[in-house]
Amino acid sequence: MDADVVVCGAGVGGLAAACALSTRGFRVLLLEKQAGPTRVAKGEVLQPGALRVLRDWNVAQRLELRGGLRLARLVARDSGGAPLMALDYERLRDEERWLLAHDYPVILDALADRLDGSVEFRRGVLVRDLLRDAAGRVDGVRISEGGQERDVRAKLVVAADGLSSRLRKAAGIAVHRDEYPHRLAAFDIADAPPVEQDFSAYVSEFGLRLRYPLPGGRVRLYVQVRPDELRGLDEDGMARWIDRLVGGTPALHPLADALRASAANRQVLPVSRFLAPSLGIPGLALVGETGHAVHPMAAQGMNTSITDAESLAGHLGSGELTAASVDAGIRSYQAERLPKLVHIGQTSHNAARMITDLSWAGRVVGRRALRFTGGNDRLRYTVMHNMAGLGQHQLSLLDRLHQVGVLPDPRARRLPAWA
């Protein structure tokens, strides 16, 4: 079972890593402890930067053939539905000028279908620990499969085993997760009335309400809730809760009946953010949620996992893997990705804070930031370009002052010079 690369975890990050590495000609062993994909509300909206990678792998085309929905805009709205800030992706100067929405299991399937004969994909395999050579370098993993333990040797181990990664801990890479004070209740609303083909975040008195369409006439709705807000609610209690939700966010009223019919299948998800201080050690690289997590408000998590995988494969090149070439590739991967992940994490946190912070100061600053950014062509284009994953352009301190309306911006009606 030895391979050039062992990828541990078959979520989007692991599957993307297997795709990216196999295109470089490496023999990849992809291991997943679950017997099959689980249905969970995550990773459903792809940004243009990730779509560009997936199109190179012929995965984006597969998703569109399987009913993926193109969303033209990301919009922050007031509780009645009026736009406060609209990011119009059709203005981007790139081949992919839209978001693409599809179910997480379908995205996993499309990536798995892309794997060729150089990838061996084994489910029901638990990766127990890392193996190391005499010098302490990672050179494989210990696995448990069918009640049997065995060792698998590889030049590179890719840890893509999620937020609570066993391999990250085994590598001695400690992370501190910042938990947001709220949870997100996720609803998969079937037989929903038609909604606008966009990714809409509603600003309400009680925080974020996030809505976008999914294939099959369905709608995904995320609702910011207190940690115990939905605990113990019976059917009547849930109906009253939905009445309050719709009363506080009138724009959601057309979804009310379909939401009531779908409420029993809700999920309540904790929300946290972190960035590992290191994305690897000799012989081991971290990708996706093993190395970082962000608030889903800005639709960055899954997209960053895909671009992690592309970056790692690019830094490894396409020649024969040796311990020296792998470790040099891991170092250059980390040097490239860490600054970008810092920026992505801050962008996601700022976007979430503008709507989810319910303190008096948070509400005032957040609403001002939405209003002034929404009315500034230059800042709006920069924010959209960053969120789309097409490159990173930092906002200066002066930009931040323009963003909250402290200073007028004489360039507000122009696109950025770099655009």
N, C-alpha and C positions, 0 to 999 in steps of 0.2 A: 504493500500500500504506500510505499514511499513516493514522494512527488517533488517537483521543483518548489511548489508553493502549497501550503495548507491554509485554506481560508476557513475560519471557524465562525459559523453563523450565516444563515441564509435569509436574512432580511434584505432590504434594498441595498445596504452597504456591502454585505457579503456577496450577494449575487452580482452587483456592479463590479466588485473587485475581481470576481471570477471571470466576468466578461472581459474586463480591461486587460487582465493578465494573460488570458488565453489568446487575445489578439496579438500579443507580443511573442507568441510561440512557446509559452511555458506550459508544462504539465501541472495542472491544478487539481487538488483534491478539496472539494467543498463539503464541509460537514455541518449538519444541523441536528440539534437534539430533538426537535419536534417531529412527529410522524407526518404532519401536514400543516399547511398554513392555517393560522387562526384568524378569525374575522375580527378586526379591531379598527376603531376609528383613528387612523393615522395615515400619513403619507399619501394624500389623495390629489394634491395639486402640484404640478410640475412647472417650474419657471423656465424661461427661454434658455438660460445658460445650461441647465441640465438637459433640456430637450435637444440642444445642439449636440451634446455628447450621445444621447440616446439615438438620435437620427444617424450618427456615424455607425452605430452598432445595429441599425435597422430595427430598433426597439420602438422608437416613437411612431414609426409607420404601423407597426403591429398594434399599438395601443389605439391609434385612430381607426384602424380597420375593425377593432373590437368595440367601437362605440365611444371612444374618448371624446370629451366635449371641449371645444376651444372657448376660452373665456377671454374677452377682449379687454377687460378692465379690472382693476382692484380699487374699490371705492370705500371710503369712510363716509357714513351717512348719519344723520340725526335719527332720533327714534321714529320720526314720521317717514323716513326714507329719502329726505332731501340730501343731495351730495354735499359733503363738507370738503372733501379732497378726493379727486379722481385721478388715478394713474392710468392713462390711456396707452396700453401697450402697442397699439397700432402705430404710434409715433416713433417707436424704436427703429433704429437703422440697423436691423439685423434680419436674418432669414426667419427666425422664430419670433413673431411679434404677437404672441398670445401666451396665456397660461393653458395647460391641458389638465382636465380633471378626469380621474377614473378611480375605481375601487382599488384599495391597496392589494388585495389578493390577485387582481388582474395584472397590476404592475409587476408583482412578483412572478407571475406566470409568464409574462412577456419577456422578462429578463431570463428566466430559466429556459425558455424556448430558444433563446439566442445561444446558449451554451453549445459548444461543438464537442467533437470527440476528444479534445485535449483536456476536457474537464470531466472528472468523475464526481458525481453528486450523490452523497449518501445521507439519507435521513435516519433518524432514530439513533444517532451517535452522540454520546456525551463526551465532550472534551474535558478531562479531569484536571490536567496540569500541563505545564510546560516542561520540555526536556532541555537539558543544557549539556554542552560539551565540557571538556576539562578546564577550559578557560572561562566558563560561565556564560558563554554565548548561547542564546536560544537556537536549538537545531531540530526542533520537532515538538510533538505533543503526545501525551498519554491519553488514550481514548477508552471508552467502555461501550461495547456494542454486543447486543444479544447475550448479556451476562458475562462476556469475555473482555479482559483488559489487554491492550496491546500498545506498542509504541509505534509512532509514525515519524519518520525522519524527513526533514525538508530544509532547503536552504533559507526559506523565508516562511514565517508564520504570520498570517494576517488575522488580527483579533477584530471580529465584527459581531461580537456576542452581546451587544446591547448595553443599556444604562448600568446594569449591575454586573458588569463583565467580570467573570472569574479570571480570565487571562490578564486583564489589566491589573487586578490585584496581585496575581502571581508574579507579574513583572515588577511589582513594587512601585507602580505609578499611582499615587494617591490623588483623589479628586475631592473637591468640596462642592457639593451641590447646593445652590441657592434655591430654596423652595418659594414659589410665589404664594401669597396668602390665600389665594382663591383656587378653586378647582374648575374644570370645564366639564359640563354635562353635554354629552354628544348624543344627538338624535339622528337616526337614519329614517327620514320621512318618506314613506312609500305613497304612491298615488297622489303626489302633490300637485297642486295647480301650477301652471307655468310660472317661472320666475325669470328675472333678467339673467342673461348669460354672463354673469360677472361674479367676482369674489367680493362680497359686501360685508363690511364690518359696521354694525350699528352701535352708536354711542347712546347709552341709556343711563338713567339715574343709578342703576345697579351694575353698570359696567358693560362688558363686551357681549354682543350677540353677533355671531359670525355665520354667514349663510352662503352656500354656493350649490349649484345644481350638480347632480350625478347622472350617469346613464340610467335608462329605464324609467324616466319620469320621476326620479327621486331627488330629494334635497338633503344635504347635510346641514345641520344646525348645531353650532356650539353655543352654550350659554354659560357665562361666568356665574359661579355659585359659591356660597360659603362651603367650607369643608363638610358640614353636616346638614346642609340645607334640604337635601332630598332623602335623607336617611329615614327609613320607616314610613314613608308616605304610602298609603293604600291608594286604590283607584280613585276614590273621591278626593283624597288629599292631593293627588297628582293633577286631577282635573282643575281644582282650585288654583294650584300653582301655575298651571298653564294659563288660566284666566288672568292671573296677575302679570305673568310674563307678557302676554299680548296687550294687556291694558297699559303696561309701561313702555311697550315698543309697538305702537300701532301699525308700523310697517309690516309686522309679522302676522297681522290679523288674517290675511288670506290663507295662511298655512295652519290656522288653529285647529280645524277639524281633522286634517291629516296628521297633525302633531299628536292630537289626543289618541288617535288610532295606533300610532307608532310608539307611544311613550313607554310601553312595557319593555321595549328593547334598548332602552337608554344605557349608556355607560357613563360613569363619573370618573374622570381622569385627573390625577395629580399633575401639576405643571412645575417644572424646575428648569434651571439653566446651569451649565458648567462648561469649562474648557480644561482639559487635562494639561498639566504643565509641560508634558512631553508627549509626542505622538509615536514614540517608539524607543526601543533599546536594541542593541545588536541582535539581529535575527528576528525581531518582532516589530510589526507596524500596526497602529490603531487606525481604523476607519469608521466613519459614521458615528452613531450614538455611543460607541465605546469610547470615543475621544471627546465628544462634545454634544451638548443638547441646548436647544433654544425654545422660547415660547412659540407656539404654532401661529400666532397672530400674523406674522409676515411670510408664512409659507416658505421657510428656509431649510428645515431639518432634513427632509428626504433629499432635497436638491443638493445640499452640501455633502451628503453621503456619496452621491453619484460623482460629484466633482473631486471628492477625496480619492475615490477609486481611480479615476482617470489620471489624477496627478501622480499617485503612487506608481502606477504602471509606467508613466512617462519618465519618471526619475530612475526607474530600473533599466530602461532601455530594452533592447531586444536581443542582446548577446547571451552567451552562456552565463548562468548565474554562478557566482562564487561568493564565499562569505564576505570577501572584501568588497565586491561590487554591490552586494545587497546592502551592506552596512553603509556604504557611501550613498546609495540611493535613498535609504531611510533618512539619513541626515539631511540630504538636499530636499526631500519631501517635507520634512518637518520645517526646514528653514523657509520654504515657500508657503506652506499652508498655515502655520501658526499665526502670522500677522493677518492673513485673510480671515481666519476664524475669529480672531479678536474683533475685527471690524464687523463681521456678520453677526456675531453675538451681540455687539452693542447696538447695531441697527435693529435687530429683532427686539431687544429689550426696550429700546426707545419707542418703537412702534407699539409694543404692548402697553407700555406705561401710559401712553397718551390716552388710552381708552380704559384700561383696567384699574388705574389708580383712582380710588374713590375718596381720597383725602381732599380737603378743600383746596389746598395748594395744587395737588395733582390734577384736579378737575379744571382749575383755571388755566394752568400752564398747558395741559393737554389740549383743551379746546382752542386756545390761542394758536398753538403749534399747528393743529389741523387747519385752522382757518387761514393763517398766513402762509403756510406751505402750499395749501391748495390754491391760493391766489398768486403764487409766484412761479412762473414758467420755468425759470432756471433751477430753482430748488426742487421743484416737483419732478423735473426730468432727471436730475441727479439722483434723487431718492429712488425713482423707478428703475433707473439703470443699475444702481447698486443691488436692489432687491431682485432684479431679473437675473443676476449672476453673470452679467456681461462685462464686468470690470468694476474696480473700486475707486471711487473718488471721494475722499474724505471731505466732510463739511468743516469749514474753519470756524473759529470762534465768532468771527464776523457773520458767517452764515447762520450760526445758531441764534445770534441776536436778531437777524432778519426773520428767522423762523418763528420767533415768538413775538414779533412786532415791536421790539424795543427800538430798532432803527429801521428807517425806510431803505429799500433796496433799489438803487437806480438801474440795476440790470435785471429787474424782475420780469420784464417782458421779453427777454432774450434767452435763447438756449445757452447752455454753458459753452465756453470757447472750444473745449475739447470735443464737443458734439458736432 
